[in-house]
Amino acid sequence: MSETSQSLPPPPVRFGALMRMKGLIRKEFLQILRDPSSIAIAFLMPFFLLLLFGYGVSLDAEHVPVALVVEASDPETASLTGSFMASRYFAPTVYLNMSEAIAAMNDRRADAIVHLRSDFGRLVYASGGAPIQVIIEGSDANTGRLVSGYIEGTIQIWLAQQARLKGQSLQAPVDMRPRIWFNSDVRSQNFLVPGLIAVIMTLIGALLTSMVVAREWERGTMEALAVTPVTMTEILLGKLVPYFILGMGGMTLAVSMAYFLFEVPLRGSLWLLTATSALFLLVALGMGLLISIIARNQFVAGQVAIIVTFLPAFLLSGFIFDITSMPTAVQVITHLIAARYYVAILQTIFLAGDIWSVIVPNTIALFVMAAFFLGVSRRKARKRLD
């Protein structure tokens, strides 16, 4: 026995580290299979959150209830009301007088009133034109502006059609021909869903790793690891690698849902999307790891992960609220939110393509944040029981 042990050379240090890493990763995968909550966080949570927010959150104003007050029926008023009826933006109801329309607006059955007076048909082709009274319900300022623009656009299109039917050209001081780039259908889902992926993956990435070290402390297994030759770097890598693979699986599911279910166009490179997503996931996992190391309690770590990742990402990433419209002090704070950079990258890759002037600075910011969170996590993690 003694001769055999003397004849065998000690294993190389690098080989021993790889063996320990392999064992730690295998142990973490077994833990994931034994406790499938991590699988649910990685796959079920993005699935249901994307369904909920993707269909529930919309900035479009469609089927807006509009009260059309027509005091006298004639071919012109019938043609104009027909244009409102045919528009997908409106759900119009015709009233015979203003008092009924005002009552409908007071009861929130109408968001706007379009009033066509009895002399509309006679004056519409006169030199002075026919006045149209438009009243907007403005308690929601954003929707009010949208509805006002829709009504004005519908009337302009109707006037152009009438002029074309009479073989005339519409007399206007400016011939404006707008073109909408990157989102020509003006679908809010095309803008919101890529941002949703960033917000959801921020939460999932942080939740996946916010429990791992805290769980070891709660169960007392960290003490067992502390007396083994395994280093703290190997412990952290052994916990990071399985959840990175799990997180990339969730990311693939979210991107697939955006492309196939919500039909968001993907105009950029898939490899660039994968690379930047992997970098962002490292940031999110690093945040969760740091929270777990500091908290040492699974409940506290989970609560802190939700508060410091999901809420700031939802409010300050530019996912819904335009950052340039925020006060200057809040704009400065948004630079600390990792999702801000990933939202810009995703919206660019999905809607515009590989625009390097946007992607490169935001990728550098993500790289710096990943190095910061993982570096601080390694520095805070020690094989000590105090």
ROLUM-29139 format. One record per atom (N, C-alpha, C): z, y, x. Coordinates in steps of 0.02 Angstrom, whole numbers, plus 50000, padded with zeros to 5 digits. Atoms other than C-alpha are relative to their C-alpha. Layout:
residues N
ZYX
...
//
This chain:
residues 386
500004993950042
500005000050000
500005006350043
499954994349955
500495011950137
499385000850042
500614999649959
498955007250241
499435003049959
500554997550043
497795010850092
500055007649991
499914992850011
498545028050058
499885003850064
500124996549937
498445032350243
499265000250016
500715000349983
496625027050254
499585004749958
500404995750044
496035037750106
500125007350016
499904992949985
495705056050148
500195003749936
499824996150060
496455069050030
499385003149968
500584997150034
495235075549898
499915007350019
500124993049984
494395092049940
500315004549947
499674995450045
495245107149863
499535002049942
500474997950052
493655112449770
499894994549949
500095005650045
493415095049698
500604999349954
499405000550041
495215094849639
500015005349946
500014994750050
494995111549552
499514998449944
500495001850051
493435105249463
500274994649954
499715005450040
494355089649407
500525002849951
499494997050044
495795100049340
499685004049944
500364996050051
494585111849252
499714995649947
500305004650047
493685097249174
500534997249952
499465002650041
495335090149113
500265005249950
499754994850045
495915106849041
499515001449943
500504998750052
494265109748950
499984994349950
500005005850045
494295092048880
500625000249955
499384999550040
496105094548824
499935005449945
500084994750050
495625110848735
499524998049945
500465002550052
494145102748647
500364995149954
499625004750042
495305088748587
500475003849954
499564995950041
496515102048525
499615003249942
500424997050053
495085110448429
499844994849946
500155005250049
494625093948347
500614998049960
499385002050034
496435090048307
500225005349950
499834994450045
496705107348230
499355003749983
500664997250014
495045112048145
500005007249976
499994993050021
495635129648102
499545004350044
500444996249956
494685135948254
499274999149980
500685001250023
493085127848189
499865004149937
500084996050061
493375136348021
499925007350017
500064993049980
493625153148107
499315001350028
500644998949965
492035150948210
499404999549953
500605001250041
490875144948071
500085002249927
499924998350071
491595147047896
500125007449990
499854992950009
492265164547922
499375004450005
500614995950000
490595172447978
499554998549941
500425001850057
489705162747840
500225003849937
499764996850062
490805169347699
500035007650007
499974992749992
491055186747772
499305003149996
500684997350004
489185189147794
499734999849929
500205000350070
488865183147617
500335005649959
499624995150039
490235194547548
499765007150015
500184993249982
489795210247645
499255001149995
500724999250001
487935207047656
499735001549931
500224998750069
487735206647468
500435005449966
499564995450034
489235217247421
499955007250024
500044993249973
489005232247537
499285002150001
500694997550002
487445242247500
500025007649995
500054992850004
486995260347528
499415002249956
500564998450043
485505259247412
500265002149931
499844998150069
485565267747242
499414997749957
500535002850043
484535256947123
500274999249929
499825000650071
484525255546933
500535005249980
499544994650016
485415272346920
499915001949926
500074998050071
485795276346736
499855007449995
500224993050007
484855292346692
499885001449926
500114997950069
484865301446526
499395004649998
500614995950008
483125307946480
500045003449932
499974996350063
483235321646349
499305002649985
500684998150019
481545323446263
500045003349931
499934996350064
481575337146130
499394999249956
500615000950041
479765334446075
499554995050036
500425005249970
478665319246104
499275002350000
500714998649993
476895322246167
499744995850058
500265004349946
475725313546292
500315001450068
499734998449934
476445322946441
500724997550008
499315002449995
478275319046405
500014992350001
500035007450000
477805300846366
499794997450068
500225002249934
476895299646532
500555000750052
499474998849951
478335307146631
500594995149989
499465004850013
479665296446546
499794992950019
500265006649978
478545281346579
500074999150075
499915000449927
478615285446766
500734998350017
499295001749987
480525285046759
500144992849980
499895006950023
480475268746660
499744995050051
500315004749954
479345260646791
500344999850068
499684999749934
480425265746940
500574995150005
499455004749990
481605252747012
500655003750016
499394996249984
482815266747056
500395002149938
499684997350060
483185271446876
500064994849944
499925003850063
483845263346717
500075005449946
499954994250044
483405277646597
500134998349927
499895000350072
483965280346419
499785006649970
500274993950031
483075292846304
500485002549946
499584996750051
484125305046203
499605005749969
500374994850036
483545317746075
500305006950010
499714993449988
484755331746120
500494999750059
499584999549940
485845337746263
500724997849986
499305001850013
487505334846176
500114992550008
499935007349992
487205316046171
499964998150074
500065001549929
486665316046353
500635001950039
499384997849966
488205326046408
500574995249984
499495004950018
489315313946311
499924993650040
500135006049959
488475299546403
500235001050072
499774998749931
488825307846571
500765000250004
499264999850000
490635311246524
500304993149996
499765006950007
490825292846479
499784995650059
500255003649941
490035287946648
499464994949982
500585004150017
488555280046558
499365002950028
500584996949969
487365291946648
500225003750063
499854996449937
487355298446827
499585006350007
500424994049996
486025311646793
499685001249932
500344998150062
485185321046651
499355003650020
500654996749991
483335325746651
499805002849931
500104996750064
483005338446513
499295002849996
500684997550012
481215340846450
500015003949935
499964995850060
481135355346329
499404998749954
500525001350050
480065355646172
499325002850021
500634997049979
478735366546258
499764997250067
500205002749934
478575355346412
499264998350002
500705002050000
476875348246362
499525006050000
500434994150003
476165365746328
500015003950065
499934995749941
476825373946487
499834996450066
500045003649936
476585360046615
499365001750038
500634998349966
474765365046651
499885007550001
500074992749997
475055383746631
500145002550071
499944997349932
475075395146781
500745000450023
499294999549981
476965397546776
500364993350004
499705006649998
477325378846757
500544999249946
499505001650050
478595370246644
500664998550035
499355001449968
480445370746691
500284993349977
499655006350015
481385354146699
500725000850023
499294999549982
483275354746695
500254993250024
499725006249972
484115341646807
500745001150014
499274999649989
486005339046803
500224993550034
499795005849961
486775327346933
500764999249996
499285001549997
488485319046923
500194999550073
499904999249927
489135324447093
500674998050027
499355002149973
490855316447110
499914995750062
500195003649940
490055304447235
499425003950032
500504995449973
489135317047344
499404996350029
500555003649968
488105304047439
499524997249947
500435002650053
487475295447281
499655005749963
500314994350034
487175312447201
499395002650038
500584997749961
486035317647345
499424995049994
500525005050006
485095301147334
499655000549933
500294999750067
484845302647146
499575006249993
500394993850003
484265320747162
499334999150035
500625001249964
482985315447292
499534995349963
500415004750038
482385300847186
499665003549942
500294996550058
482135312047033
499445004750022
500514995349975
481205325147134
499374996250022
500575004049977
480105311647212
499604997249941
500345002750059
479715303847042
499575005349966
500374994650032
479185320646970
499395002050043
500564998349956
478115324547123
499444994849996
500515005350005
477235307747112
499635000549933
500314999350066
476925310446925
499515005949999
500444994149997
476195327846957
499364998350039
500595001949961
475025320647091
499544995449960
500415004550041
474455306846972
499635003949945
500324996050053
474115319546833
499435004250029
500534995949970
473115330546951
499404995650018
500555004649982
472105315447010
499614997949939
500345002050062
471725310146831
499545005649974
500414994450023
471035327546797
499485002050052
500494998549947
469985327246956
500185006150040
499784994149963
471025340747037
500454997750058
499525001449947
472105341747191
500645003849986
499364996750014
473945345647180
500095005950047
499924994049961
474215363447237
500725000550026
499334999449969
475675364047359
499925003850065
500064996149938
476035375947504
500004995650063
499955004549942
476385361147621
499784993149979
500205006950014
475535344147626
500404995450046
499565004249959
476945333147688
499844992649989
500155007150004
476515314947729
500504996250043
499475003249960
478125306347785
499844992850017
500035007149979
478165289847881
500704998150024
499335002449981
479755279847903
499924994550051
500055004949946
479905270548067
500604995249999
499495005249986
480905254648107
500284996749937
499755002950062
481445251947925
499585002849943
500484996850046
479915256147822
500164998649927
499815001650069
480605247547666
500625003849977
499394996250014
482165258647676
500524995449967
499495004850025
483265243247646
500645001150039
499374998949964
485085246747686
500234993650033
499805006449969
485325228047723
499724999450071
500285000349932
484155229747873
500435003750050
499574996049956
485355242647944
500714997150003
499305002150004
487005235247886
500144993150029
499865007049979
486835216647924
500084999350076
499865000449927
486625218548115
500685002950018
499344997249987
488155229848114
500554995449977
499515004850026
489075217048009
500134994450050
499935005449950
488745203748141
500485002350055
499564997449946
489585214848272
500725000349977
499314999350025
491105218448164
500324993149989
499735006650014
491325200348110
500144996150065
499905003649937
491105193248285
500565003050042
499424997149966
492375205748352
500644996749976
499415003150029
493665198548233
500054992650020
499995007249986
493175180348262
500144998650073
499885001049928
493105181748451
500725001150018
499304998649984
494825189648458
500474994949969
499565004950033
495585177448332
499984993350036
500075006649968
494915162248425
500474999250059
499595000649940
495845166148585
500695003249993
499344996850006
497315176148517
500564995049990
499495005050013
498225159948476
500124995350060
499995005749954
497875149048628
500595000150048
499444999749953
499155155048755
500675000349962
499394999650041
500425159648621
500214993149974
499855006750025
500295141948553
500344995750054
499705003849945
500695134648724
500735002050010
499314997849992
502255145448736
500444997649942
499605002150058
502835141248559
500164992650001
499905007250000
502615122548583
500354997550063
499665001949939
503405122648754
499574996450051
500455003449953
501885115148839
499825004350060
500144995849943
501685130248951
500474998450059
499535002049946
503235124749046
499744993950037
500285006049968
502405107849077
499425001850046
500574997949958
500835116449142
500255003650062
499764996049944
501885127649254
500214995850060
499775004149945
502525113049357
499434995750028
500575003749973
500785105749387
499645004250052
500374996149949
499605110649530
499485004749971
500524995950030
498435119049406
500185007450007
499884992849991
498235137749439
499925003649933
500064996050062
498335151549308
499285001649984
500714998750012
496495155549332
499674993949968
500295006150030
496065137349293
500234999249927
499755000550070
497175137749137
499605004749955
500364995250042
496315153549073
499274998049991
500695002350007
494575146949110
499954993949955
500005006050042
495015130449029
500075001749926
499944997950070
495455139948871
499425004349978
500554995450018
494025152448879
499354996349986
500655003350005
492565140448901
499894996649932
500135003250066
492805129848741
499915005149945
500064995150054
493045145248632
499385004450008
500634996549991
491555153848711
499434996049969
500515004350030
490475138948662
500055000149924
499894999850073
491255139048488
499765006849971
500214993350023
490975157948471
499255000950001
500734999549998
489145156648524
499694996049942
500245003650059
488925143548388
500065004349937
499924995550056
489635155748261
499515005850002
500484994549992
488535169548331
499304997749980
500655002750018
486995158548312
499944999449924
500005000450073
487475155348130
499905006849969
500054993250029
487685174048096
499315002950009
500674997449987
486025178748177
499494996349956
500465003850043
485145164648082
500045002349928
499934997550069
485855170847917
499675006949993
500324993350004
485285188647957
499254999449995
500735000549997
483515182847994
499724996249940
500305004250052
483235169147865
500265001749930
499724998750067
484415173747721
499905007349979
500064992950018
484435192847725
499325002950021
500684998049983
482665193847798
499985006550040
500004994249955
483115206847929
499494998550055
500505001549949
481625208348047
500314999950070
499775000349931
481935203348228
499405001850044
500584997649962
480745213848334
500114999650075
499865000449929
481605211848502
499984992850025
500025006649968
481775197048621
500614995949981
499445004550017
482835182148573
500454999050060
499595001149941
483395179648753
500455006050013
499594994049990
483995197748763
500565000349949
499485000350052
484925195748598
500544995050020
499515005149980
485745179848665
500435002450058
499624997849941
486235187648831
500505005449983
499534994650018
486995203448757
500544997449953
499495002950045
487865193148622
500524996250040
499535003749957
488635181948756
500475004950036
499584995149966
489245197348849
500515003149952
499534997250049
490005204748691
500544995049982
499505005250018
490845188248650
500534999550055
499505000149946
491675188548822
500505005749991
499544994450013
492385205748778
500494998249945
499565001850057
493055199448610
500504994650020
499545005449979
493775183548687
500515002850049
499534997049953
494555193948827
500545003949964
499504996350039
495405205248700
500504995249968
499565004850031
496095190148607
500464996650051
499605003349947
496675181948769
500575004650023
499484995249978
497605197748823
500545000649947
499514999750054
498445199048652
500454993850000
499625006350001
498965180748661
500494999650058
499565000249941
499685182548837
500615004549990
499464995150008
500715197848790
500464998049942
499615001250060
501275192248616
500454993750006
499645006449994
501795174048655
500244997349932
499825002350067
501925171448465
499365000049959
500655000750035
500485165048358
499945004849941
500044995650059
500925175048201
499895007350022
500074993149976
501145191348296
499325001150031
500654999349967
499575188148399
499445000649949
500524999750051
498535184948243
499995006749964
499964993550033
499165200748157
499745005650045
500234994849953
498885211448311
499254999750010
500725000849990
497135204248335
499615003149942
500354997250058
496635209148158
500045007650001
499904992850004
497375226648171
499615003750055
500304996149945
496705231648342
499264998450011
500715001549991
494985223548327
499595001449938
500424999550059
494345222448149
499975007049971
499994993450032
494915239148078
499655005350041
500384995049961
494325250148224
499254998550001
500715001749998
492695240448232
499665001849934
500294998550065
492415242748045
499915007549990
500014992850016
492805261448042
499655004150054
500204995549945
492305267948214
499414997350041
500545002849959
490835257348273
499325002949982
500664997550023
489465266748179
499664995149954
500285005150045
489195251548069
499835003049932
500144996650063
489335262047910
499995007650009
499924992849994
489915279447960
499665002450064
500374997449943
488795289648074
500495003250050
499524997549950
489745293048237
499885007350015
500134993049983
488865309648269
500265004849947
499734995750053
489545316148103
500765000350002
499275000049996
491345312548153
500245005950042
499724994749956
492505325748231
499964997950073
500095001449928
492355327248420
500544995350028
499455004249974
494065319448453
499904992749980
500115006950023
493625304148348
499394997050036
500585002549963
491935302748435
500224997550070
499755002249934
492865301648602
500354993349994
499635006350010
493985287848533
499524994149990
500475005550013
492465277748477
499744996750064
500225003049937
492005275148661
500454994350022
499545005549982
493515263348672
499874993949957
500135005650047
492815252148533
499394996150025
500565004049973
491755237948603
499454999049950
500505001250052
490885235148437
499505005849996
500464994250002
490135252748451
499384998550041
500575001349955
489035247148596
499584994149974
500375005850024
488585230448519
499615001649936
500364997950061
488115238348351
499355003550020
500614996549978
486895249848442
499494995150029
500455004949971
486165235048538
499674995849945
500275004350053
485975224048383
499505003849955
500454996350044
485205237548273
499355001650036
500614998649962
483975241748413
499574993850007
500395006249990
483465223648450
499704997649933
500255002450064
483305219248266
499455004549972
500454995550037
482405234748201
499475003450043
500464996249958
481555243048349
499684995950055
500275004049945
481325230048487
500425001150063
499654999549936
481805229848671
499955007250027
500004993049978
482155248448693
500535000650055
499545000549943
482905248248868
500455006150008
499594994049993
483515266248863
500624999749956
499415001050042
484715260848725
500404994050023
499665006349985
485095243148781
500385000250066
499695000249934
485475246048965
500685003550003
499334996849996
486885259148950
500524996549958
499515003550042
487705249748807
500204993350030
499835006349967
487595233248903
500475001250059
499554998349944
488395241449055
500715001349974
499344998650029
489815247748945
500344993549980
499715006550019
490075230048876
500224996150062
499825003549938
490075222949053
500655002750029
499394997049974
491405235349108
500614997949957
499445001850044
492475231348955
500184992650008
499865007249989
492295212448983
500394999150065
499645000549936
492835214449165
500715002649993
499334997150008
494305225249111
500464995249963
499555004250041
495005213748976
500144993350035
499885006449966
494755197649075
500415001050063
499614998549939
495435205749234
500735001349984
499304998650020
496995212449146
500334993649974
499725006450025
497235195549060
500224995750059
499815004049941
497225186749229
500605002950035
499444996749965
498415199549302
500664999049962
499395000750041
499645198049156
500244992849995
499825007150008
499605178949153
500314997550065
499655002649941
500875171349272
500334993449983
499665006550010
501605153849295
500755000950011
499284998849997
503355160149266
500284999449930
499695001250065
504565156249125
500365006149974
499654994050025
505345173649113
499535004649962
//
